[in-house]
Amino acid sequence: MEQIKKYIDQIATISKEDWDFFKSKLHRRTLPKKTIFLKINQIENHISFIESGVVRLFIPKENPEKEITFGFSFKDQFVSAYDSFLTQKPSLYQLQTLTETSVLSITYKDLQAVYKTTQIGDLIGRLTAERLFLIKSKREQNLLNLSAEERYLKLFKERPELLKVIPLKYISSYIGVTAQALSRIRKRL
């Protein structure tokens, strides 16, 4: 619980009463490596704060080699199929742990109660939504403005630990190239 408290303290001052209420709504889940914890067509009912581990966001395909990885979330970040969470409609993608992952989760219903009951709830919700938007926007801009090699270099400059925990097939999909093209890029560097 201290990690999420530290995260919130960086963005806002929260009263003891608000923190106690918010904390009472959080539930810890430990998920084994390679667990799909939200499947396509399920409604996302949680926003989760990653205490440890790595989560992949992807669009499944019949041929697993054709899956499209479009996001990763790491320790001290929130993860959710946020569009499904907001609309309470089925998700068009899946969430999968790439390592054993520990998360603190809050349900949609409980988050609505936090919004209604606390002074800080709306601010936390807005800042979380802004963070998720900025990650999405940055990825889109990188895909439009950078070459595959530049996207690869930028990814590992920002997150050097990725090579240790994320299979190259997911990284190639994330930067928008085939596994063979990524192999050629890596040989050039």
Order of alpha helices (4+ residues) and beta strands (2+ residues): alpha-alpha-beta-beta-beta-beta-beta-beta-alpha-beta-beta-alpha-alpha-alpha-alpha-alpha-alpha
